[in-house]
Amino acid sequence: MFTFTILYQDAEVACAEAERFEDAREQAIEEARDGFYASVLRDCQFSSTSDRGVIRKVTGPLFI
């Protein structure tokens, strides 16, 4: 299971969980686009964690 969290100035903007990384990312971005922070998405960061695999946590800029 992957968790994808979108952050703006270290505050959580949107979060989603899915079996695939791409699905979790897409769901979180869709949720953020529908919310208050839609206009600042290009300035957001992301954090993604996984409960399996070698890489368990990834962070960085949110490229849209």
PyMOL Python script that loads the backbone (N, CA, C, O; Angstrom):
from pymol import cmd

cmd.read_pdbstr("""\
ATOM      1  N   MET A   1       0.845  -1.172   0.000  1.00  0.00           N
ATOM      2  CA  MET A   1       0.000   0.000   0.000  1.00  0.00           C
ATOM      3  C   MET A   1       0.894   1.239   0.000  1.00  0.00           C
ATOM      4  O   MET A   1       1.858   1.318   0.760  1.00  0.00           O
ATOM      5  N   PHE A   2       0.568   2.194  -0.850  1.00  0.00           N
ATOM      6  CA  PHE A   2       1.288   3.461  -0.932  1.00  0.00           C
ATOM      7  C   PHE A   2       0.437   4.579  -0.346  1.00  0.00           C
ATOM      8  O   PHE A   2      -0.775   4.628  -0.556  1.00  0.00           O
ATOM      9  N   THR A   3       1.077   5.463   0.379  1.00  0.00           N
ATOM     10  CA  THR A   3       0.448   6.676   0.879  1.00  0.00           C
ATOM     11  C   THR A   3       1.153   7.842   0.214  1.00  0.00           C
ATOM     12  O   THR A   3       2.381   7.922   0.234  1.00  0.00           O
ATOM     13  N   PHE A   4       0.386   8.747  -0.374  1.00  0.00           N
ATOM     14  CA  PHE A   4       0.933   9.916  -1.053  1.00  0.00           C
ATOM     15  C   PHE A   4       0.341  11.153  -0.399  1.00  0.00           C
ATOM     16  O   PHE A   4      -0.877  11.333  -0.390  1.00  0.00           O
ATOM     17  N   THR A   5       1.199  12.007   0.149  1.00  0.00           N
ATOM     18  CA  THR A   5       0.760  13.199   0.853  1.00  0.00           C
ATOM     19  C   THR A   5       1.324  14.436   0.155  1.00  0.00           C
ATOM     20  O   THR A   5       2.515  14.493  -0.153  1.00  0.00           O
ATOM     21  N   ILE A   6       0.473  15.414  -0.088  1.00  0.00           N
ATOM     22  CA  ILE A   6       0.898  16.686  -0.670  1.00  0.00           C
ATOM     23  C   ILE A   6       0.979  17.704   0.456  1.00  0.00           C
ATOM     24  O   ILE A   6       0.064  17.838   1.269  1.00  0.00           O
ATOM     25  N   LEU A   7       2.108  18.425   0.483  1.00  0.00           N
ATOM     26  CA  LEU A   7       2.376  19.376   1.555  1.00  0.00           C
ATOM     27  C   LEU A   7       2.620  20.768   0.985  1.00  0.00           C
ATOM     28  O   LEU A   7       3.273  20.920  -0.048  1.00  0.00           O
ATOM     29  N   TYR A   8       2.095  21.771   1.658  1.00  0.00           N
ATOM     30  CA  TYR A   8       2.372  23.166   1.328  1.00  0.00           C
ATOM     31  C   TYR A   8       2.892  23.825   2.590  1.00  0.00           C
ATOM     32  O   TYR A   8       2.165  23.943   3.577  1.00  0.00           O
ATOM     33  N   GLN A   9       4.144  24.256   2.565  1.00  0.00           N
ATOM     34  CA  GLN A   9       4.803  24.838   3.735  1.00  0.00           C
ATOM     35  C   GLN A   9       4.646  23.918   4.945  1.00  0.00           C
ATOM     36  O   GLN A   9       4.310  24.364   6.042  1.00  0.00           O
ATOM     37  N   ASP A  10       4.891  22.645   4.729  1.00  0.00           N
ATOM     38  CA  ASP A  10       4.852  21.576   5.740  1.00  0.00           C
ATOM     39  C   ASP A  10       3.455  21.274   6.292  1.00  0.00           C
ATOM     40  O   ASP A  10       3.329  20.515   7.252  1.00  0.00           O
ATOM     41  N   ALA A  11       2.422  21.845   5.712  1.00  0.00           N
ATOM     42  CA  ALA A  11       1.044  21.543   6.110  1.00  0.00           C
ATOM     43  C   ALA A  11       0.441  20.576   5.087  1.00  0.00           C
ATOM     44  O   ALA A  11       0.623  20.745   3.881  1.00  0.00           O
ATOM     45  N   GLU A  12      -0.271  19.576   5.574  1.00  0.00           N
ATOM     46  CA  GLU A  12      -0.889  18.596   4.680  1.00  0.00           C
ATOM     47  C   GLU A  12      -2.043  19.222   3.899  1.00  0.00           C
ATOM     48  O   GLU A  12      -2.976  19.779   4.477  1.00  0.00           O
ATOM     49  N   VAL A  13      -1.958  19.120   2.580  1.00  0.00           N
ATOM     50  CA  VAL A  13      -2.970  19.647   1.678  1.00  0.00           C
ATOM     51  C   VAL A  13      -3.918  18.540   1.238  1.00  0.00           C
ATOM     52  O   VAL A  13      -5.131  18.743   1.177  1.00  0.00           O
ATOM     53  N   ALA A  14      -3.364  17.369   0.930  1.00  0.00           N
ATOM     54  CA  ALA A  14      -4.164  16.231   0.476  1.00  0.00           C
ATOM     55  C   ALA A  14      -3.383  14.945   0.748  1.00  0.00           C
ATOM     56  O   ALA A  14      -2.155  14.944   0.829  1.00  0.00           O
ATOM     57  N   CYS A  15      -4.128  13.865   0.884  1.00  0.00           N
ATOM     58  CA  CYS A  15      -3.502  12.571   1.142  1.00  0.00           C
ATOM     59  C   CYS A  15      -4.364  11.475   0.530  1.00  0.00           C
ATOM     60  O   CYS A  15      -5.593  11.549   0.556  1.00  0.00           O
ATOM     61  N   ALA A  16      -3.704  10.453  -0.023  1.00  0.00           N
ATOM     62  CA  ALA A  16      -4.431   9.326  -0.609  1.00  0.00           C
ATOM     63  C   ALA A  16      -3.630   8.050  -0.421  1.00  0.00           C
ATOM     64  O   ALA A  16      -2.404   8.079  -0.313  1.00  0.00           O
ATOM     65  N   GLU A  17      -4.344   6.924  -0.382  1.00  0.00           N
ATOM     66  CA  GLU A  17      -3.730   5.600  -0.296  1.00  0.00           C
ATOM     67  C   GLU A  17      -4.232   4.747  -1.444  1.00  0.00           C
ATOM     68  O   GLU A  17      -5.402   4.804  -1.824  1.00  0.00           O
ATOM     69  N   ALA A  18      -3.308   3.946  -1.993  1.00  0.00           N
ATOM     70  CA  ALA A  18      -3.685   3.040  -3.080  1.00  0.00           C
ATOM     71  C   ALA A  18      -2.647   1.927  -3.181  1.00  0.00           C
ATOM     72  O   ALA A  18      -1.566   2.016  -2.599  1.00  0.00           O
ATOM     73  N   GLU A  19      -2.983   0.900  -3.913  1.00  0.00           N
ATOM     74  CA  GLU A  19      -2.076  -0.225  -4.119  1.00  0.00           C
ATOM     75  C   GLU A  19      -0.902   0.149  -5.021  1.00  0.00           C
ATOM     76  O   GLU A  19       0.175  -0.434  -4.902  1.00  0.00           O
ATOM     77  N   ARG A  20      -1.092   1.100  -5.905  1.00  0.00           N
ATOM     78  CA  ARG A  20      -0.026   1.543  -6.807  1.00  0.00           C
ATOM     79  C   ARG A  20       0.347   2.989  -6.498  1.00  0.00           C
ATOM     80  O   ARG A  20      -0.519   3.799  -6.167  1.00  0.00           O
ATOM     81  N   PHE A  21       1.637   3.313  -6.605  1.00  0.00           N
ATOM     82  CA  PHE A  21       2.121   4.672  -6.360  1.00  0.00           C
ATOM     83  C   PHE A  21       1.410   5.673  -7.259  1.00  0.00           C
ATOM     84  O   PHE A  21       0.972   6.725  -6.793  1.00  0.00           O
ATOM     85  N   GLU A  22       1.294   5.356  -8.537  1.00  0.00           N
ATOM     86  CA  GLU A  22       0.685   6.265  -9.505  1.00  0.00           C
ATOM     87  C   GLU A  22      -0.765   6.582  -9.157  1.00  0.00           C
ATOM     88  O   GLU A  22      -1.211   7.718  -9.316  1.00  0.00           O
ATOM     89  N   ASP A  23      -1.495   5.582  -8.686  1.00  0.00           N
ATOM     90  CA  ASP A  23      -2.898   5.795  -8.308  1.00  0.00           C
ATOM     91  C   ASP A  23      -3.013   6.693  -7.080  1.00  0.00           C
ATOM     92  O   ASP A  23      -3.874   7.571  -7.030  1.00  0.00           O
ATOM     93  N   ALA A  24      -2.153   6.474  -6.095  1.00  0.00           N
ATOM     94  CA  ALA A  24      -2.169   7.307  -4.890  1.00  0.00           C
ATOM     95  C   ALA A  24      -1.814   8.749  -5.247  1.00  0.00           C
ATOM     96  O   ALA A  24      -2.433   9.686  -4.743  1.00  0.00           O
ATOM     97  N   ARG A  25      -0.823   8.926  -6.110  1.00  0.00           N
ATOM     98  CA  ARG A  25      -0.422  10.274  -6.536  1.00  0.00           C
ATOM     99  C   ARG A  25      -1.576  10.968  -7.261  1.00  0.00           C
ATOM    100  O   ARG A  25      -1.900  12.117  -6.962  1.00  0.00           O
ATOM    101  N   GLU A  26      -2.179  10.281  -8.193  1.00  0.00           N
ATOM    102  CA  GLU A  26      -3.280  10.856  -8.971  1.00  0.00           C
ATOM    103  C   GLU A  26      -4.461  11.251  -8.077  1.00  0.00           C
ATOM    104  O   GLU A  26      -5.043  12.322  -8.253  1.00  0.00           O
ATOM    105  N   GLN A  27      -4.812  10.387  -7.119  1.00  0.00           N
ATOM    106  CA  GLN A  27      -5.925  10.673  -6.227  1.00  0.00           C
ATOM    107  C   GLN A  27      -5.633  11.888  -5.345  1.00  0.00           C
ATOM    108  O   GLN A  27      -6.507  12.729  -5.134  1.00  0.00           O
ATOM    109  N   ALA A  28      -4.409  11.978  -4.833  1.00  0.00           N
ATOM    110  CA  ALA A  28      -4.043  13.103  -3.968  1.00  0.00           C
ATOM    111  C   ALA A  28      -4.051  14.414  -4.754  1.00  0.00           C
ATOM    112  O   ALA A  28      -4.530  15.433  -4.256  1.00  0.00           O
ATOM    113  N   ILE A  29      -3.524  14.394  -5.975  1.00  0.00           N
ATOM    114  CA  ILE A  29      -3.509  15.601  -6.801  1.00  0.00           C
ATOM    115  C   ILE A  29      -4.937  16.028  -7.134  1.00  0.00           C
ATOM    116  O   ILE A  29      -5.255  17.216  -7.096  1.00  0.00           O
ATOM    117  N   GLU A  30      -5.787  15.074  -7.455  1.00  0.00           N
ATOM    118  CA  GLU A  30      -7.189  15.398  -7.756  1.00  0.00           C
ATOM    119  C   GLU A  30      -7.865  16.034  -6.547  1.00  0.00           C
ATOM    120  O   GLU A  30      -8.600  17.013  -6.681  1.00  0.00           O
ATOM    121  N   GLU A  31      -7.616  15.474  -5.370  1.00  0.00           N
ATOM    122  CA  GLU A  31      -8.191  16.035  -4.138  1.00  0.00           C
ATOM    123  C   GLU A  31      -7.686  17.456  -3.902  1.00  0.00           C
ATOM    124  O   GLU A  31      -8.460  18.334  -3.521  1.00  0.00           O
ATOM    125  N   ALA A  32      -6.398  17.684  -4.125  1.00  0.00           N
ATOM    126  CA  ALA A  32      -5.819  19.014  -3.923  1.00  0.00           C
ATOM    127  C   ALA A  32      -6.369  20.014  -4.933  1.00  0.00           C
ATOM    128  O   ALA A  32      -6.605  21.172  -4.589  1.00  0.00           O
ATOM    129  N   ARG A  33      -6.571  19.590  -6.153  1.00  0.00           N
ATOM    130  CA  ARG A  33      -7.103  20.491  -7.184  1.00  0.00           C
ATOM    131  C   ARG A  33      -8.519  20.941  -6.864  1.00  0.00           C
ATOM    132  O   ARG A  33      -8.942  22.014  -7.294  1.00  0.00           O
ATOM    133  N   ASP A  34      -9.249  20.137  -6.117  1.00  0.00           N
ATOM    134  CA  ASP A  34     -10.618  20.483  -5.733  1.00  0.00           C
ATOM    135  C   ASP A  34     -10.676  21.330  -4.470  1.00  0.00           C
ATOM    136  O   ASP A  34     -11.751  21.771  -4.065  1.00  0.00           O
ATOM    137  N   GLY A  35      -9.523  21.558  -3.846  1.00  0.00           N
ATOM    138  CA  GLY A  35      -9.515  22.237  -2.555  1.00  0.00           C
ATOM    139  C   GLY A  35      -8.974  23.656  -2.607  1.00  0.00           C
ATOM    140  O   GLY A  35      -8.753  24.231  -3.673  1.00  0.00           O
ATOM    141  N   PHE A  36      -8.775  24.188  -1.431  1.00  0.00           N
ATOM    142  CA  PHE A  36      -8.341  25.569  -1.211  1.00  0.00           C
ATOM    143  C   PHE A  36      -6.950  25.851  -1.790  1.00  0.00           C
ATOM    144  O   PHE A  36      -6.669  26.978  -2.196  1.00  0.00           O
ATOM    145  N   TYR A  37      -6.079  24.836  -1.830  1.00  0.00           N
ATOM    146  CA  TYR A  37      -4.690  25.024  -2.236  1.00  0.00           C
ATOM    147  C   TYR A  37      -4.438  24.791  -3.725  1.00  0.00           C
ATOM    148  O   TYR A  37      -3.281  24.692  -4.134  1.00  0.00           O
ATOM    149  N   ALA A  38      -5.451  24.704  -4.521  1.00  0.00           N
ATOM    150  CA  ALA A  38      -5.300  24.419  -5.953  1.00  0.00           C
ATOM    151  C   ALA A  38      -4.371  25.417  -6.642  1.00  0.00           C
ATOM    152  O   ALA A  38      -3.598  25.033  -7.520  1.00  0.00           O
ATOM    153  N   SER A  39      -4.437  26.664  -6.265  1.00  0.00           N
ATOM    154  CA  SER A  39      -3.639  27.696  -6.935  1.00  0.00           C
ATOM    155  C   SER A  39      -2.147  27.633  -6.593  1.00  0.00           C
ATOM    156  O   SER A  39      -1.338  28.247  -7.288  1.00  0.00           O
ATOM    157  N   VAL A  40      -1.769  26.911  -5.546  1.00  0.00           N
ATOM    158  CA  VAL A  40      -0.362  26.833  -5.138  1.00  0.00           C
ATOM    159  C   VAL A  40       0.237  25.440  -5.319  1.00  0.00           C
ATOM    160  O   VAL A  40       1.303  25.153  -4.773  1.00  0.00           O
ATOM    161  N   LEU A  41      -0.423  24.582  -6.068  1.00  0.00           N
ATOM    162  CA  LEU A  41       0.066  23.211  -6.236  1.00  0.00           C
ATOM    163  C   LEU A  41       1.492  23.150  -6.775  1.00  0.00           C
ATOM    164  O   LEU A  41       2.256  22.259  -6.404  1.00  0.00           O
ATOM    165  N   ARG A  42       1.849  24.072  -7.631  1.00  0.00           N
ATOM    166  CA  ARG A  42       3.207  24.057  -8.197  1.00  0.00           C
ATOM    167  C   ARG A  42       4.269  24.367  -7.154  1.00  0.00           C
ATOM    168  O   ARG A  42       5.446  24.081  -7.375  1.00  0.00           O
ATOM    169  N   ASP A  43       3.885  24.937  -6.035  1.00  0.00           N
ATOM    170  CA  ASP A  43       4.820  25.253  -4.960  1.00  0.00           C
ATOM    171  C   ASP A  43       4.830  24.184  -3.868  1.00  0.00           C
ATOM    172  O   ASP A  43       5.512  24.339  -2.854  1.00  0.00           O
ATOM    173  N   CYS A  44       4.083  23.110  -4.068  1.00  0.00           N
ATOM    174  CA  CYS A  44       3.949  22.069  -3.047  1.00  0.00           C
ATOM    175  C   CYS A  44       5.063  21.030  -3.128  1.00  0.00           C
ATOM    176  O   CYS A  44       5.731  20.874  -4.150  1.00  0.00           O
ATOM    177  N   GLN A  45       5.232  20.338  -2.029  1.00  0.00           N
ATOM    178  CA  GLN A  45       6.139  19.205  -1.910  1.00  0.00           C
ATOM    179  C   GLN A  45       5.285  17.946  -1.756  1.00  0.00           C
ATOM    180  O   GLN A  45       4.072  18.037  -1.566  1.00  0.00           O
ATOM    181  N   PHE A  46       5.913  16.783  -1.836  1.00  0.00           N
ATOM    182  CA  PHE A  46       5.173  15.560  -1.568  1.00  0.00           C
ATOM    183  C   PHE A  46       5.996  14.637  -0.689  1.00  0.00           C
ATOM    184  O   PHE A  46       7.220  14.746  -0.618  1.00  0.00           O
ATOM    185  N   SER A  47       5.320  13.752  -0.041  1.00  0.00           N
ATOM    186  CA  SER A  47       5.931  12.691   0.740  1.00  0.00           C
ATOM    187  C   SER A  47       5.146  11.424   0.431  1.00  0.00           C
ATOM    188  O   SER A  47       3.917  11.413   0.499  1.00  0.00           O
ATOM    189  N   SER A  48       5.859  10.366   0.095  1.00  0.00           N
ATOM    190  CA  SER A  48       5.194   9.104  -0.206  1.00  0.00           C
ATOM    191  C   SER A  48       5.866   7.987   0.577  1.00  0.00           C
ATOM    192  O   SER A  48       7.093   7.904   0.640  1.00  0.00           O
ATOM    193  N   THR A  49       5.050   7.139   1.167  1.00  0.00           N
ATOM    194  CA  THR A  49       5.570   5.993   1.908  1.00  0.00           C
ATOM    195  C   THR A  49       4.950   4.717   1.369  1.00  0.00           C
ATOM    196  O   THR A  49       3.863   4.721   0.792  1.00  0.00           O
ATOM    197  N   SER A  50       5.676   3.628   1.573  1.00  0.00           N
ATOM    198  CA  SER A  50       5.200   2.318   1.130  1.00  0.00           C
ATOM    199  C   SER A  50       5.440   1.310   2.248  1.00  0.00           C
ATOM    200  O   SER A  50       6.423   1.401   2.983  1.00  0.00           O
ATOM    201  N   ASP A  51       4.542   0.366   2.362  1.00  0.00           N
ATOM    202  CA  ASP A  51       4.703  -0.665   3.384  1.00  0.00           C
ATOM    203  C   ASP A  51       5.449  -1.885   2.848  1.00  0.00           C
ATOM    204  O   ASP A  51       5.563  -2.900   3.536  1.00  0.00           O
ATOM    205  N   ARG A  52       5.958  -1.783   1.614  1.00  0.00           N
ATOM    206  CA  ARG A  52       6.715  -2.896   1.026  1.00  0.00           C
ATOM    207  C   ARG A  52       7.802  -2.345   0.114  1.00  0.00           C
ATOM    208  O   ARG A  52       7.802  -1.163  -0.228  1.00  0.00           O
ATOM    209  N   GLY A  53       8.724  -3.212  -0.272  1.00  0.00           N
ATOM    210  CA  GLY A  53       9.778  -2.816  -1.197  1.00  0.00           C
ATOM    211  C   GLY A  53      11.010  -2.275  -0.499  1.00  0.00           C
ATOM    212  O   GLY A  53      11.046  -2.146   0.725  1.00  0.00           O
ATOM    213  N   VAL A  54      12.005  -1.965  -1.287  1.00  0.00           N
ATOM    214  CA  VAL A  54      13.278  -1.492  -0.770  1.00  0.00           C
ATOM    215  C   VAL A  54      13.194  -0.033  -0.336  1.00  0.00           C
ATOM    216  O   VAL A  54      13.661   0.327   0.744  1.00  0.00           O
ATOM    217  N   ILE A  55      12.603   0.798  -1.173  1.00  0.00           N
ATOM    218  CA  ILE A  55      12.458   2.217  -0.846  1.00  0.00           C
ATOM    219  C   ILE A  55      11.118   2.409  -0.151  1.00  0.00           C
ATOM    220  O   ILE A  55      10.066   2.166  -0.742  1.00  0.00           O
ATOM    221  N   ARG A  56      11.157   2.837   1.076  1.00  0.00           N
ATOM    222  CA  ARG A  56       9.928   2.959   1.868  1.00  0.00           C
ATOM    223  C   ARG A  56       9.431   4.393   1.990  1.00  0.00           C
ATOM    224  O   ARG A  56       8.273   4.611   2.347  1.00  0.00           O
ATOM    225  N   LYS A  57      10.293   5.390   1.698  1.00  0.00           N
ATOM    226  CA  LYS A  57       9.864   6.781   1.792  1.00  0.00           C
ATOM    227  C   LYS A  57      10.580   7.612   0.738  1.00  0.00           C
ATOM    228  O   LYS A  57      11.792   7.494   0.557  1.00  0.00           O
ATOM    229  N   VAL A  58       9.818   8.458   0.040  1.00  0.00           N
ATOM    230  CA  VAL A  58      10.349   9.363  -0.972  1.00  0.00           C
ATOM    231  C   VAL A  58       9.726  10.726  -0.742  1.00  0.00           C
ATOM    232  O   VAL A  58       8.528  10.826  -0.480  1.00  0.00           O
ATOM    233  N   THR A  59      10.533  11.782  -0.839  1.00  0.00           N
ATOM    234  CA  THR A  59      10.005  13.149  -0.720  1.00  0.00           C
ATOM    235  C   THR A  59      10.625  14.004  -1.819  1.00  0.00           C
ATOM    236  O   THR A  59      11.663  13.655  -2.382  1.00  0.00           O
ATOM    237  N   GLY A  60       9.976  15.127  -2.114  1.00  0.00           N
ATOM    238  CA  GLY A  60      10.520  16.032  -3.112  1.00  0.00           C
ATOM    239  C   GLY A  60       9.482  17.012  -3.591  1.00  0.00           C
ATOM    240  O   GLY A  60       8.371  17.061  -3.062  1.00  0.00           O
ATOM    241  N   PRO A  61       9.844  17.808  -4.608  1.00  0.00           N
ATOM    242  CA  PRO A  61       8.896  18.771  -5.165  1.00  0.00           C
ATOM    243  C   PRO A  61       7.803  18.060  -5.941  1.00  0.00           C
ATOM    244  O   PRO A  61       8.037  17.011  -6.540  1.00  0.00           O
ATOM    245  N   LEU A  62       6.629  18.627  -5.928  1.00  0.00           N
ATOM    246  CA  LEU A  62       5.497  18.067  -6.658  1.00  0.00           C
ATOM    247  C   LEU A  62       5.513  18.626  -8.072  1.00  0.00           C
ATOM    248  O   LEU A  62       5.163  19.786  -8.292  1.00  0.00           O
ATOM    249  N   PHE A  63       5.917  17.808  -9.022  1.00  0.00           N
ATOM    250  CA  PHE A  63       5.968  18.237 -10.419  1.00  0.00           C
ATOM    251  C   PHE A  63       4.638  17.915 -11.087  1.00  0.00           C
ATOM    252  O   PHE A  63       4.255  16.753 -11.216  1.00  0.00           O
ATOM    253  N   ILE A  64       3.949  18.960 -11.504  1.00  0.00           N
ATOM    254  CA  ILE A  64       2.662  18.761 -12.190  1.00  0.00           C
ATOM    255  C   ILE A  64       2.791  19.244 -13.607  1.00  0.00           C
ATOM    256  O   ILE A  64       1.830  19.175 -14.372  1.00  0.00           O
TER     257      ILE A  64
END
""", "prot")
cmd.dss("prot")
cmd.show_as("cartoon", "prot")
cmd.util.cbc("prot")
cmd.orient("prot")
